[in-house]
Amino acid sequence: MQRYVLDASAILALVKKEQGAEIVRQHIKGAIMSSVNYSEVISVLARKMPQELIITLLSNLIHEIVPFDEKQALEAGLLYSKTSKCGLSLGDRACIVLATFRRLPILTADSIWAKLELDIEIKNIRPSYFR
C-alpha cells in the first residue's frame, strides 16, 4: 500500500464530497498530514461546522498529524523562492517539505503544483480537464 502526504485541499475535497474525493478515499489509509495543513483544514471547516464535529470527523480520517518543527520551518522558508512563481502558501510548502523528508508522494487538488520542478511525486486528485 502506497502512503501519501495529504495537502489540505485533498482532505477538504473528501469532506465536502467534491471531485477527486474518491481518489483521496482510496489512499487515506496510512496517510499523513503536516500540522500546518491540519490547521488549514480546521480553519475552513470551522466556518460551517461545530468544533466537536470537526474533531470527530478528522480524528477518523487522518492517520498521523506530523508536528511542524524547526527543520521543516527552515526548509519551507527556503522553498519560497522556488515556489513563489506559483503562489504557494506556507501550508503548501509545509506539505512539500513533509513529503520530501518522509520520501512520500503528495495528494492535492491544486493543479498549479504540476508546474513545480520538485524531486517528489505530486498526484492531483482532479481529472486533467479541471486544470
C-alpha positions as CSV (number, residue, x, y, z in Angstrom):
1,M,0.0,0.0,0.0
2,Q,1.4,3.4,-1.0
3,R,1.3,6.0,1.7
4,Y,0.7,9.7,0.9
5,V,1.2,13.1,2.4
6,L,-2.2,14.9,2.3
7,D,-2.5,18.5,1.3
8,A,-5.4,20.5,2.9
9,S,-7.2,20.6,-0.4
10,A,-7.3,16.8,-0.7
11,I,-8.9,16.3,2.8
12,L,-11.3,19.2,2.1
13,A,-12.3,17.6,-1.2
14,L,-13.1,14.3,0.7
15,V,-15.0,16.0,3.5
16,K,-17.0,18.2,1.0
17,K,-17.5,15.3,-1.4
18,E,-16.0,17.2,-4.2
19,Q,-14.4,16.0,-7.5
20,G,-11.5,13.8,-6.6
21,A,-12.9,12.7,-3.2
22,E,-12.9,9.0,-4.3
23,I,-9.2,9.1,-5.1
24,V,-8.5,10.5,-1.6
25,R,-10.7,7.8,0.0
26,Q,-8.7,5.1,-1.9
27,H,-5.4,6.4,-0.4
28,I,-6.4,7.7,3.0
29,K,-5.3,4.7,5.0
30,G,-1.9,5.4,6.4
31,A,-1.8,8.9,5.0
32,I,-0.1,11.7,7.0
33,M,-0.5,15.4,7.2
34,S,1.5,18.4,8.4
35,S,0.1,20.1,11.5
36,V,0.1,23.3,9.3
37,N,-2.2,21.7,6.8
38,Y,-4.3,20.2,9.5
39,S,-4.8,23.7,10.9
40,E,-5.8,24.9,7.4
41,V,-8.5,22.2,7.2
42,I,-9.8,23.1,10.6
43,S,-10.0,26.8,9.7
44,V,-12.1,26.1,6.6
45,L,-14.4,23.6,8.4
46,A,-14.9,25.9,11.4
47,R,-16.7,28.4,9.2
48,K,-19.7,26.0,8.9
49,M,-19.2,23.2,11.5
50,P,-19.2,22.9,15.2
51,Q,-15.9,22.1,16.9
52,E,-17.0,18.7,18.2
53,L,-18.0,17.6,14.7
54,I,-14.7,18.7,13.2
55,I,-12.6,16.9,15.8
56,T,-14.6,13.7,15.4
57,L,-14.5,13.8,11.6
58,L,-10.8,14.5,11.3
59,S,-9.7,12.0,14.0
60,N,-11.3,9.3,11.9
61,L,-9.7,10.3,8.7
62,I,-6.0,11.2,9.2
63,H,-3.6,8.5,10.3
64,E,-0.9,10.9,11.6
65,I,-0.5,14.6,12.2
66,V,3.1,15.5,12.0
67,P,4.3,18.5,14.1
68,F,5.8,21.3,12.1
69,D,9.3,21.6,13.6
70,E,12.3,23.9,13.2
71,K,13.9,21.9,10.4
72,Q,10.6,21.9,8.4
73,A,10.2,25.6,9.1
74,L,13.6,26.3,7.7
75,E,13.1,24.2,4.6
76,A,9.6,25.6,4.0
77,G,11.0,29.1,4.2
78,L,13.8,28.3,1.8
79,L,11.3,26.8,-0.7
80,Y,9.7,30.3,-1.1
81,S,12.0,31.4,-3.9
82,K,11.4,28.1,-5.8
83,T,7.6,28.2,-5.4
84,S,6.7,31.9,-5.4
85,K,6.0,31.9,-9.1
86,C,3.1,29.6,-8.5
87,G,1.9,31.5,-5.4
88,L,2.2,28.6,-3.0
89,S,1.3,29.3,0.6
90,L,3.2,28.4,3.8
91,G,0.8,25.4,4.1
92,D,1.6,24.2,0.6
93,R,5.3,24.5,1.3
94,A,4.9,22.6,4.7
95,C,3.2,19.8,2.8
96,I,6.0,19.6,0.3
97,V,8.7,19.7,3.0
98,L,7.0,16.8,4.9
99,A,6.7,14.8,1.7
100,T,10.4,15.4,1.0
101,F,11.5,14.5,4.5
102,R,9.4,11.3,4.5
103,R,10.0,10.5,0.9
104,L,6.4,10.1,0.2
105,P,4.2,11.3,-2.7
106,I,1.6,14.1,-2.2
107,L,-2.2,14.1,-2.8
108,T,-3.5,17.5,-3.7
109,A,-6.4,19.2,-5.6
110,D,-4.2,22.2,-6.5
111,S,-3.4,21.9,-10.2
112,I,-0.7,24.7,-10.1
113,W,1.6,22.2,-8.3
114,A,2.1,20.4,-11.7
115,K,4.2,23.4,-12.7
116,L,6.7,22.9,-9.9
117,E,10.0,21.3,-10.5
118,L,10.5,19.2,-7.4
119,D,12.0,15.8,-6.7
120,I,8.8,14.4,-5.3
121,E,5.7,12.8,-6.8
122,I,2.6,15.0,-6.8
123,K,-0.7,13.3,-7.6
124,N,-3.5,15.6,-8.5
125,I,-6.9,14.2,-7.4
126,R,-8.8,16.1,-10.1
127,P,-9.1,14.9,-13.7
128,S,-7.0,16.7,-16.2
129,Y,-9.9,18.6,-17.7
130,F,-10.2,20.5,-14.4
131,R,-6.7,22.0,-14.8
